[in-house]
């Protein structure tokens, strides 16, 4: 199989060939020789995240991941799945994000034309393709970036930290937004491409459209911000540095307004863009997918890979280790048969009784040798089973230890969410505005309130409500007036 290029099976019916410089149409016969890949839609994947011991071997880790996927992911034991995972170090533990793809879903996920492919060497989720921007130095591997991808049937926010993928969250696709707003899909797409989320771009009779879209999308951004906050305890993420938009090769006007309530009033937002020398006949999605496939062929690089293909390419016969054994056995048999024929010819004149006795003796030795061989095999199998039982006992211990840790992690997450919900509901109650809200952990939060002089009493009531909710300390360490607006930094402790 050639390593200088590859073929991308794109959106069920398009086949593209690429060599690192040009992207052009291809045919199905080229998949016999070239590296072939495809993107699997996220709604066909079962995704589960969990923690495991850092001290597991590769074989032990694979086994633990498979057990977790069946036990916690709800996989059907009667069906065939392809399972793969990414792991991230966190202290003495590994944080694992595991994926399962049901093999029988392949024609539904990629279309019936997938049966024309000779093989699929790499079947991967789309959120991994943004690694190529860092590989090509087209994005800065510094801090936490969010890639927001929006298409007709799929949309997500992918989180990258220091140039490495660390997680994703599904958000509303264009089809989902179309159902919620009652606007036809093509019209909604046109609105977002030309008017974005800027209210002043919409006519009075269109205000219900932007109101509904903003309400839905604010919840999506909230999910992404909370995900970044959750990753702080695992990766040390301090906040969001940049937001990249992958929306038909353009950005979304007014998107920055959604981040302001969460403490990011001046977040940098720009479209995913490619250099001038990139192929101009295809969109960024195709270009980045082709780049990812090209890099994935080199197993020596540090590219994060997830491969869920049920159509892996079969290796040539000579590459299988068993083929060498078959050849050796065949040669040995030929030598034995040749020797036997030769000896038979040389001893043809021997007495019939002597020949019979020799045959009986040979048969007896063969049977003894067979019994001895079988005894050794059974002995080895017994030893292997004992070792396997000891290994399983150790894995059960790791599994039980992991289960005991899950409630504590979940409880910590719930405390942070309840803390934030208390603050947001109390702010809404008194209709207070904020410059930022910074939640340091489950027990401490900074809030910069913005109010006019007549609202100073409202700030006091806001703080009293929080104390009545059971928070141990609520105070403001600094209030100052700037152009007739009061800035008040309130600190809240659990």
C-alpha positions in Angstrom: 0.0 0.0 0.0 1.4 3.4 -1.0 2.4 5.8 1.8 2.7 8.9 -0.4 -1.0 9.7 -0.4 -4.5 8.5 0.5 -8.2 8.4 -0.2 -10.9 10.1 1.8 -14.5 8.7 1.6 -16.5 11.8 2.3 -20.2 12.2 3.2 -21.4 8.8 1.8 -20.7 9.4 -1.9 -17.6 11.5 -2.5 -14.2 9.9 -2.9 -11.2 12.2 -2.9 -7.5 11.5 -3.5 -4.8 13.6 -1.8 -1.0 13.6 -1.8 -0.3 16.5 0.7 -0.6 19.2 -2.0 -3.6 18.5 -4.3 -7.0 17.1 -3.6 -8.9 15.6 -6.5 -11.7 13.1 -7.3 -10.9 9.4 -7.0 -12.5 6.1 -7.9 -13.2 3.0 -5.8 -10.5 0.9 -7.4 -7.8 3.2 -6.0 -8.7 2.1 -2.4 -7.0 -1.2 -3.2 -3.6 0.5 -3.1 -4.0 3.8 -1.3 -4.5 4.4 2.5 -8.3 4.9 2.9 -10.1 6.8 5.6 -13.5 8.1 6.6 -15.2 10.3 9.3 -17.8 8.6 11.5 -20.7 10.7 12.6 -20.7 11.3 16.3 -24.3 10.1 16.9 -23.3 6.6 15.9 -20.7 6.4 18.7 -21.1 5.3 22.3 -18.7 7.5 24.4 -17.8 6.8 28.1 -15.2 8.6 30.3 -13.7 7.1 33.4 -10.4 6.9 35.4 -8.1 3.9 35.7 -4.8 3.2 37.4 -1.7 4.6 35.7 0.2 1.4 36.5 -1.7 -0.9 34.2 0.1 -2.6 31.3 -1.2 -2.0 27.7 -3.0 -5.4 27.7 -4.5 -4.7 31.1 -5.6 -1.3 30.1 -7.3 -2.6 26.9 -9.1 -5.2 28.9 -10.3 -2.7 31.6 -11.6 -0.3 28.9 -13.5 -3.1 27.2 -15.1 -4.2 30.5 -16.0 -0.6 31.3 -17.6 -0.1 27.9 -19.8 -3.2 28.3 -20.7 -2.6 32.0 -21.1 1.2 32.0 -21.6 2.0 28.3 -24.5 -0.5 28.0 -23.1 -2.3 25.0 -25.1 -5.4 23.8 -23.0 -8.5 24.4 -24.7 -10.3 21.5 -23.4 -7.7 19.0 -20.0 -6.9 17.5 -18.4 -3.5 18.3 -15.1 -1.8 17.5 -13.7 -0.2 20.7 -10.9 2.3 20.9 -9.9 5.0 23.4 -7.7 8.0 24.2 -6.0 8.2 27.6 -4.6 11.3 29.5 -2.3 11.3 32.5 -3.7 12.9 35.6 -1.4 12.5 38.7 -1.3 8.7 39.4 -4.3 8.0 37.3 -5.3 7.8 33.7 -8.4 9.7 32.4 -9.8 7.6 29.6 -12.3 8.7 26.9 -13.5 5.5 25.2 -15.5 5.1 22.0 -17.6 2.1 20.7 -19.0 1.7 17.2 -21.5 -1.0 16.3 -20.2 -2.8 13.2 -23.6 -3.4 11.7 -24.2 0.4 11.6 -21.4 1.0 9.0 -23.8 1.2 5.9 -26.1 3.6 7.8 -23.3 5.7 9.0 -21.3 6.0 5.7 -24.0 4.9 3.1 -24.4 1.9 1.0 -21.4 2.9 -1.3 -19.1 1.9 1.6 -19.4 -1.7 0.3 -17.5 -0.7 -2.8 -14.4 0.2 -0.8 -11.6 -2.4 -0.6 -10.9 -1.4 3.0 -11.1 1.4 5.5 -7.8 1.8 7.1 -8.9 4.6 9.5 -12.4 5.4 10.7 -12.2 8.4 13.0 -14.3 11.2 14.7 -14.2 14.6 13.2 -13.1 16.5 16.3 -9.5 15.0 16.0 -8.7 16.8 12.7 -7.9 20.1 14.3 -4.6 18.6 15.6 -3.2 19.3 12.1 -3.5 23.0 12.6 -0.9 22.7 15.4 1.2 20.3 13.4 1.4 22.9 10.6 2.0 25.8 13.1 -1.3 27.4 11.9 -2.7 27.6 15.5 -0.9 28.5 18.7 -0.4 25.6 21.1 -0.7 27.8 24.1 -3.7 27.6 26.6 -7.1 26.2 25.9 -8.8 26.5 22.5 -12.4 25.7 21.6 -13.3 24.6 18.1 -17.0 25.0 17.3 -18.1 22.9 14.4 -21.7 23.4 13.0 -23.2 21.5 10.1 -26.6 20.3 9.1 -26.6 17.0 11.0 -23.6 17.4 13.3 -22.3 20.0 15.7 -19.9 20.0 18.6 -17.4 22.0 20.6 -13.9 20.3 20.7 -11.5 21.4 23.5 -7.8 21.5 22.9 -5.1 22.3 25.5 -1.5 23.1 24.6 -2.3 21.8 21.1 -3.7 18.4 22.3 -7.3 17.2 22.2 -8.8 16.8 25.7 -12.6 16.4 25.1 -15.7 17.4 23.3 -19.4 18.2 23.9 -22.3 17.8 21.4 -24.3 21.0 20.6 -27.3 21.7 18.5 -26.8 21.1 14.7 -28.6 23.2 12.1 -31.3 20.5 11.7 -31.9 20.7 15.5 -32.1 24.5 15.4 -34.5 24.3 12.4 -36.9 22.1 14.4 -36.8 24.3 17.4 -37.4 27.6 15.5 -39.7 26.2 12.8 -37.5 27.8 10.1 -36.7 25.7 7.1 -33.1 24.4 7.1 -31.8 26.3 4.1 -33.3 29.6 5.3 -31.8 29.2 8.8 -28.4 28.5 7.3 -28.7 31.7 5.2 -29.7 33.7 8.3 -26.6 32.6 10.3 -24.2 33.0 7.4 -25.4 36.6 6.6 -26.7 37.9 9.9 -25.2 35.7 12.6 -26.3 36.4 16.2 -26.4 40.2 15.9 -29.9 41.4 16.8 -29.6 44.7 14.8 -29.2 42.6 11.6 -32.7 41.3 11.9 -36.0 43.0 11.0 -38.8 43.4 13.6 -40.8 40.5 12.2 -37.6 38.3 12.4 -37.0 39.0 16.1 -38.6 35.7 17.2 -36.1 33.9 15.1 -33.0 35.5 16.7 -34.6 35.2 20.2 -35.1 31.4 19.9 -31.7 30.8 18.3 -29.9 32.9 21.0 -31.8 31.0 23.8 -30.8 27.6 22.4 -27.2 28.6 21.6 -26.6 30.2 25.0 -27.2 26.8 26.6 -24.7 25.2 24.2 -22.0 27.8 25.1 -22.8 27.2 28.8 -22.1 23.5 28.3 -18.8 24.2 26.7 -17.8 26.7 29.5 -18.7 24.2 32.2 -16.6 21.5 30.3 -13.6 23.8 30.4 -14.2 24.4 34.1 -14.3 20.6 34.7 -11.1 20.1 32.8 -9.3 22.5 35.2 -9.0 19.8 37.9 -7.6 17.3 35.4 -5.3 19.3 33.1 -4.8 22.6 35.0 -6.8 24.5 32.4 -7.0 28.2 33.6 -9.6 29.4 31.1 -10.4 29.8 27.4 -7.8 31.5 25.3 -9.3 31.4 21.8 -12.5 30.2 20.0 -12.3 28.9 16.4 -15.5 28.5 14.3 -15.8 25.9 11.6 -19.0 26.9 9.9 -18.8 26.5 6.1 -15.3 28.1 6.1 -16.6 31.3 7.9 -17.2 32.6 11.4 -20.5 33.6 13.1 -21.2 37.3 13.8 -22.0 38.1 17.4 -20.8 34.8 18.8 -18.6 36.6 21.3 -21.6 38.0 23.2 -22.5 34.5 24.4 -19.2 34.2 26.3 -19.5 37.6 28.2 -21.9 36.3 31.0 -19.3 33.6 31.8 -16.4 36.0 32.4 -14.9 36.2 28.9 -15.9 39.7 27.7 -13.1 40.0 25.2 -12.6 36.5 24.0 -10.9 36.1 20.6 -13.1 34.4 18.0 -12.1 33.7 14.4 -12.9 31.2 11.7 -10.8 28.1 11.1 -8.6 29.3 8.2 -6.0 27.7 6.0 -2.9 29.3 4.4 -3.0 30.6 0.8 -1.2 27.5 -0.5 -3.9 25.1 0.7 -6.2 23.6 -2.0 -8.9 26.1 -2.9 -11.3 23.7 -4.6 -12.5 22.2 -1.2 -13.7 23.4 2.2 -11.7 23.4 5.4 -13.4 20.2 6.6 -12.2 18.2 3.7 -8.7 19.7 3.8 -8.2 19.0 7.5 -9.6 15.5 7.2 -7.2 14.7 4.4 -4.3 16.2 6.3 -5.2 14.1 9.3 -5.3 10.9 7.2 -1.9 11.8 5.7 -0.3 12.3 9.2 -2.0 9.2 10.6 -0.1 6.9 8.2 3.1 7.6 10.0 2.8 5.5 13.2 5.9 7.2 14.7 4.4 10.6 15.2 2.5 11.6 18.3 -0.8 12.2 16.6 -3.8 11.3 18.8 -5.6 8.5 16.9 -9.0 6.8 17.3 -9.6 4.0 14.8 -13.1 2.4 14.8 -12.9 0.7 11.5 -14.7 -2.7 11.0 -13.1 -3.0 7.5 -9.4 -3.1 8.3 -7.2 -4.0 5.4 -6.0 -7.6 5.4 -2.2 -8.0 5.4 -0.4 -9.9 2.6 0.0 -13.5 3.5 3.8 -13.3 3.8 3.4 -10.7 6.6 1.7 -13.2 9.0 4.0 -15.0 11.4 2.0 -18.2 10.9 2.9 -18.2 7.2 6.5 -18.8 8.1 5.6 -21.7 10.3 3.5 -23.2 7.6 6.4 -23.0 5.1 8.8 -24.6 7.7 6.4 -27.4 8.3 5.8 -28.0 4.6 9.6 -28.2 4.0 10.0 -30.6 7.0 7.2 -32.8 5.7 8.8 -32.9 2.2 12.1 -33.9 3.8 10.5 -36.6 5.9 8.5 -38.0 3.0 11.5 -38.0 0.8 13.6 -39.8 3.4 10.8 -42.3 4.0 10.6 -43.0 0.2 14.4 -43.4 0.0 14.6 -45.7 3.0 11.7 -47.8 1.7 13.5 -48.1 -1.6 16.8 -49.1 0.0 15.1 -51.7 2.2 12.7 -53.2 -0.3 14.6 -56.4 -0.3 14.3 -56.8 3.5 12.1 -59.6 4.9 8.5 -58.8 5.1 8.3 -59.6 8.8 11.2 -57.3 9.7 9.4 -54.5 7.7 6.2 -55.2 9.6 8.0 -55.0 13.0 9.6 -51.8 12.0 6.3 -50.3 11.0 4.8 -51.3 14.3 7.7 -49.9 16.2 7.4 -46.6 14.3 3.7 -46.4 14.9 4.2 -47.1 18.6 6.9 -44.3 18.9 4.6 -41.9 17.1 1.7 -42.6 19.5 4.1 -42.2 22.5 5.4 -38.9 21.1 1.8 -37.7 20.5 0.8 -38.5 24.0 3.9 -36.8 25.4 3.3 -33.7 23.2 -0.3 -33.6 24.4 0.7 -33.9 28.0 3.1 -30.9 27.6 0.4 -28.9 25.9 -2.1 -29.6 28.7 0.5 -28.7 31.3 1.3 -25.4 29.5 -2.4 -24.6 29.2 -2.9 -25.3 32.9 -0.1 -23.0 33.8 -1.4 -20.3 31.5 -4.9 -20.6 33.0 -3.5 -20.2 36.5 -1.6 -17.1 35.5 -4.7 -15.7 33.8 -6.7 -16.3 37.0 -4.2 -14.4 39.0 -4.2 -11.6 36.5 -8.0 -11.4 36.5 -8.0 -11.3 40.3 -5.7 -8.2 40.1 -7.9 -6.6 37.5 -11.0 -7.2 39.6 -9.3 -5.3 42.5 -8.5 -2.4 40.2 -12.0 -2.4 38.9 -13.6 -2.4 42.4 -11.2 0.4 43.5 -12.2 2.5 40.4 -16.0 2.1 41.2 -15.5 3.3 44.7 -13.9 6.5 43.4 -16.6 7.4 40.9 -19.2 8.8 43.5 -16.6 11.2 45.0 -15.8 12.6 41.5 -19.5 12.9 40.7 -20.3 14.6 44.1 -17.5 17.2 43.5 -19.0 18.0 40.0 -22.5 18.4 41.5 -21.2 20.8 44.2 -19.6 23.0 41.5 -22.8 23.0 39.4 -25.1 23.8 42.5 -22.7 26.7 43.5 -22.9 28.2 40.0 -26.7 27.7 39.7 -27.2 29.5 43.1 -25.2 32.5 41.9 -26.9 32.7 38.5 -30.5 32.4 40.0 -29.8 35.1 42.7 -28.3 37.5 40.0 -31.4 36.9 37.9 -33.7 37.6 41.0 -32.2 41.1 41.5 -31.5 41.7 37.8 -27.9 42.4 38.5 -25.3 42.6 35.7 -21.8 41.2 35.9 -18.5 41.9 34.2 -17.3 38.4 35.0 -18.0 35.4 37.2 -14.9 33.3 38.2 -15.5 30.0 39.9 -12.2 28.9 41.4 -13.4 25.6 42.8 -16.5 24.1 44.6 -16.0 26.5 47.6 -15.0 29.9 46.2 -16.2 32.3 43.6 -15.4 35.9 42.5 -18.2 38.1 41.0 -17.7 41.6 39.5 -21.1 43.3 39.7 -21.9 46.4 37.6 -24.7 48.7 38.9 -25.9 52.3 39.0 -26.0 54.1 42.3 -29.6 53.4 42.9 -28.9 49.7 42.9 -26.4 49.7 45.7 -29.1 48.4 48.1 -29.9 45.6 45.7 -26.2 44.4 46.0 -26.7 44.2 49.7 -29.8 42.1 49.4 -28.0 39.9 46.8 -25.3 39.2 49.4 -27.8 38.6 52.2 -29.7 36.1 50.1 -26.5 34.1 49.6 -25.7 34.1 53.3 -29.2 32.8 54.0 -28.6 30.0 51.5 -25.9 28.8 53.8 -22.7 30.3 52.3 -20.2 30.8 55.1 -18.8 34.2 53.9 -20.0 36.8 51.4 -18.3 40.2 51.2 -17.2 42.8 48.8 -13.6 44.0 49.2 -13.8 47.0 46.8 -16.4 49.3 45.4 -15.6 52.1 43.1 -17.4 54.5 40.8 -16.4 54.8 37.1 -18.4 57.2 34.9 -21.5 56.9 37.1 -21.4 53.1 37.2 -20.5 51.2 40.4 -18.1 48.3 40.2 -18.4 45.9 43.1 -16.1 42.8 43.5 -18.1 40.3 45.6 -16.4 37.2 47.0 -18.5 34.1 48.0 -17.2 31.2 50.1 -19.0 27.9 50.6 
